[in-house]
Amino acid sequence: MAILPRKISFLKRNKKINGFTLIEVMIVVAIILIMLLIGIWAYRLQLLKGRDARRKANLAEWQRMLEDYINDSVCYPEGVVCGSTTGKSFEGYLSEIPCDPLNNTNYNYMYTYVIGPGCNKWYKIYTKLENENDPIIAQMDCEGGCGPSDNYNYWIGSPNVTEVAQLPGEFWPEIPGVPEPSPSEPAEPGPSPSELPTPSPSPSPSPSPSAGELPPITDPQNCFNDGEPICLFNCTPSEPTYPGCCGSCCSLGYRCDKALNKCILDPACSQ
């Protein structure tokens, strides 16, 4: 009978615990999520790079079509729209003019040319690449955006165009939903000599007394009312004429004189 308890004790000591702890499960899930996110990001990057490659190829196709067109028509067209060319001026050059892979407000092909009568001798085509880290964007001088509303970052043009900025007379439509870039406001021109306003004479301030000189009497108004001082400070009422009393309603260098009932010169008030 003693053998059975010994066997049970042996089994308990050698019992194996199967399964994972909670921390182990959380680590495995975190690793799987990180790998999944990396995979999604890499897949998305490949998708947008693929669309960008298609945009570059499409614009090259537009360019070939336009060069064939000018060889036959002498002038470039005043507008190109993607889609079927059946019954249009480009019929015979391409069965269908390619559109942007997304073809919406932000991602489209923008054909620009010079507005006005006469033969159109140049053009530009703008598009927007999704991979904003593509080094060709800097080569195109399109870092921060270029073209109408700065909505694009890649462009091609006719062989005689090398400037990405808007040329004189170039048609740049406003892109709906895309705010126009705020150009730096030029400094407002000043008025011409004939438009300069006539300066109004400003009141000359009361001259401050210089050493040994007191200003003229400019406040001859009464500074007492029925024998009572109106606007005096630092007064000594016991003195009948207030010789040391400088009035705040008198100019610098003056004091109110009770006998004369007006401001009089007083060197003590010029300090």
C-alpha positions in Angstrom: 0.0 0.0 0.0 2.9 2.4 0.5 3.9 2.0 -3.2 0.8 3.9 -4.4 1.4 7.2 -2.5 5.0 7.2 -3.7 3.8 6.8 -7.3 1.3 9.7 -6.9 4.1 11.9 -5.4 6.4 11.0 -8.3 3.7 11.9 -10.9 3.1 15.3 -9.2 6.8 16.2 -9.3 7.1 15.2 -13.0 3.9 16.7 -14.2 4.4 18.9 -17.3 2.5 22.2 -17.7 1.2 22.6 -21.2 0.2 26.0 -22.9 1.5 29.6 -23.0 1.5 32.3 -20.4 -0.4 35.6 -21.0 2.8 37.6 -21.5 4.0 35.1 -24.2 0.7 35.3 -26.0 0.9 39.2 -26.0 4.4 39.2 -27.3 3.5 36.8 -30.2 0.4 39.0 -31.1 2.5 42.2 -31.0 5.1 40.6 -33.4 2.3 39.5 -35.8 0.8 43.0 -35.7 4.1 44.7 -36.4 4.8 42.3 -39.3 1.3 42.9 -40.7 1.7 46.7 -40.5 5.0 46.5 -42.3 3.5 44.3 -45.0 0.5 46.7 -45.5 2.9 49.7 -45.7 5.1 48.0 -48.2 2.1 46.9 -50.3 0.6 50.4 -50.3 4.0 51.9 -51.3 4.2 49.5 -54.2 0.7 50.4 -55.3 1.3 54.2 -55.3 4.7 53.7 -57.0 3.0 51.7 -59.6 0.4 54.4 -60.2 3.2 57.0 -60.4 5.0 55.0 -63.0 1.8 54.8 -65.0 1.3 58.6 -64.7 4.8 59.2 -66.1 4.1 56.8 -68.9 0.8 58.4 -69.7 2.3 61.9 -69.9 5.0 60.6 -72.2 2.1 59.2 -74.3 0.4 62.5 -74.3 3.6 64.2 -75.4 4.1 61.8 -78.4 0.5 62.4 -79.4 0.9 66.2 -79.2 4.1 66.2 -81.2 2.4 64.2 -83.9 -0.5 66.5 -83.8 1.6 69.7 -84.3 3.4 68.1 -87.2 0.1 67.8 -89.0 -1.7 70.9 -87.7 1.2 73.4 -87.2 -0.3 74.5 -83.8 -0.8 72.7 -80.5 -4.4 72.2 -79.4 -6.2 74.6 -77.0 -7.1 71.9 -74.6 -6.8 68.2 -74.1 -9.3 66.0 -72.2 -8.6 62.4 -71.3 -11.0 59.7 -72.6 -12.1 58.3 -76.0 -11.0 60.2 -79.1 -13.9 59.0 -81.3 -15.3 61.9 -83.2 -12.7 64.3 -81.8 -9.7 66.1 -83.3 -7.3 63.5 -81.8 -9.0 60.6 -83.5 -6.4 58.6 -85.5 -3.6 59.5 -83.1 -4.9 57.5 -80.1 -8.0 55.5 -79.6 -8.2 56.8 -76.0 -6.2 59.5 -74.3 -5.2 58.0 -70.9 -6.6 59.5 -67.7 -4.9 59.6 -64.3 -5.2 56.3 -62.4 -7.2 58.0 -59.7 -8.6 60.9 -61.8 -10.1 63.1 -59.1 -9.7 66.7 -57.9 -6.3 66.2 -56.5 -5.0 63.6 -58.9 -5.5 64.5 -62.6 -3.7 65.6 -65.7 -3.7 69.4 -66.3 -3.0 70.6 -69.8 -2.1 74.3 -69.9 -1.3 76.6 -72.8 -1.3 80.3 -73.7 -4.6 82.0 -73.8 -5.5 84.3 -76.7 -5.9 84.3 -80.4 -3.3 82.9 -82.7 -1.4 79.7 -83.0 -0.6 77.9 -79.8 3.1 77.1 -80.0 3.7 75.5 -76.6 2.0 73.6 -73.8 2.6 72.0 -70.3 1.0 69.0 -68.7 1.0 68.8 -64.9 0.3 65.8 -62.7 0.7 64.8 -59.0 2.8 61.9 -57.9 1.7 60.1 -54.8 5.2 59.2 -53.7 6.3 62.6 -52.4 9.8 61.2 -51.8 10.4 60.6 -55.4 13.7 62.5 -56.2 12.3 63.5 -59.6 10.0 66.0 -57.8 13.1 68.1 -56.8 14.5 67.8 -60.3 11.3 69.3 -61.6 11.5 72.2 -59.2 8.2 71.1 -57.8 9.0 70.7 -54.1 6.1 72.2 -52.2 3.9 72.1 -55.3 3.8 73.6 -58.7 1.3 74.4 -61.4 -2.3 75.6 -60.9 -3.1 76.1 -57.2 0.3 74.4 -56.5 -1.7 71.1 -56.7 1.0 69.2 -58.8 4.6 68.0 -58.4 5.5 66.6 -61.8 5.2 68.1 -65.3 6.4 67.8 -68.9 6.1 70.3 -71.7 6.7 71.0 -75.3 10.4 71.0 -76.3 10.5 74.8 -76.3 9.3 75.1 -72.6 11.7 74.9 -69.7 10.1 77.0 -67.0 7.8 75.4 -64.5 6.4 78.7 -63.2 3.4 80.3 -64.9 4.3 81.9 -68.2 2.8 85.2 -69.5 -0.7 84.4 -70.7 -0.6 80.8 -69.5 -4.0 79.4 -68.6 -4.1 78.2 -65.0 -7.6 77.3 -63.9 -8.5 77.3 -60.2 -8.7 73.8 -58.8 -12.0 73.2 -57.0 -11.5 72.4 -53.3 -7.8 73.3 -53.4 -7.0 76.7 -51.8 -5.1 79.1 -54.0 -1.5 79.8 -52.7 -1.3 83.2 -51.1 1.4 85.1 -52.9 3.5 87.4 -50.9 1.8 90.7 -50.9 3.8 93.5 -52.6 4.5 96.5 -50.6 1.8 99.1 -51.2 3.2 102.0 -53.3 3.4 105.3 -51.5 1.4 108.2 -52.7 2.8 110.2 -55.6 4.0 113.7 -54.8 0.8 115.2 -56.2 -1.2 112.9 -53.9 0.7 113.6 -50.7 -1.7 114.9 -48.0 -1.2 118.5 -46.9 0.2 118.4 -43.4 -2.0 120.0 -40.9 -0.2 122.4 -38.6 0.4 120.7 -35.2 0.1 122.9 -32.1 3.6 123.9 -31.1 4.4 122.7 -27.6 5.1 125.2 -24.9 8.8 125.8 -24.9 10.6 124.6 -21.9 12.4 127.3 -20.1 16.2 127.3 -20.6 18.6 128.4 -17.9 18.0 132.0 -16.9 15.0 132.3 -19.2 11.3 131.9 -18.4 8.6 131.3 -21.0 6.1 134.0 -21.9 2.7 134.2 -20.2 0.5 131.7 -22.1 -2.1 131.0 -19.5 -3.6 134.4 -18.6 -6.9 132.8 -17.5 -8.1 133.1 -14.0 -6.8 130.4 -11.7 -9.0 131.3 -8.8 -12.8 131.1 -8.3 -14.2 133.6 -5.8 -10.8 133.7 -4.1 -10.4 129.9 -3.9 -7.6 128.3 -6.0 -8.9 126.0 -8.8 -5.9 123.9 -9.8 -3.0 124.5 -7.4 -0.6 122.1 -5.8 2.3 122.4 -3.3 0.4 125.4 -1.9 1.0 127.3 1.3 -2.4 128.9 2.1 -0.9 131.0 4.9 0.9 133.1 2.3 -1.5 135.8 0.8 -0.1 135.6 -2.7 0.9 132.0 -2.6 4.5 132.8 -3.8 5.6 129.1 -3.6 2.4 127.7 -5.1 2.8 126.5 -8.7 -0.5 125.9 -10.5 -1.3 122.9 -12.6 -3.5 125.0 -14.8 -0.5 127.3 -15.5 2.4 126.7 -17.8 5.7 125.6 -16.6 7.4 128.5 -14.8 4.2 130.1 -13.6 2.1 130.1 -10.5 -1.3 131.4 -9.6 -1.3 134.9 -8.1 -4.3 135.4 -5.8 -4.1 139.2 -6.0 -3.9 139.3 -9.8 -6.1 136.2 -10.2 -4.0 134.9 -13.0 -0.7 133.0 -13.8 2.4 135.0 -13.2 6.1 134.2 -13.7 7.8 132.5 -10.8 11.3 131.0 -11.1 10.5 128.5 -8.3 7.9 126.9 -10.7 10.4 126.4 -13.5 12.1 123.5 -11.8 
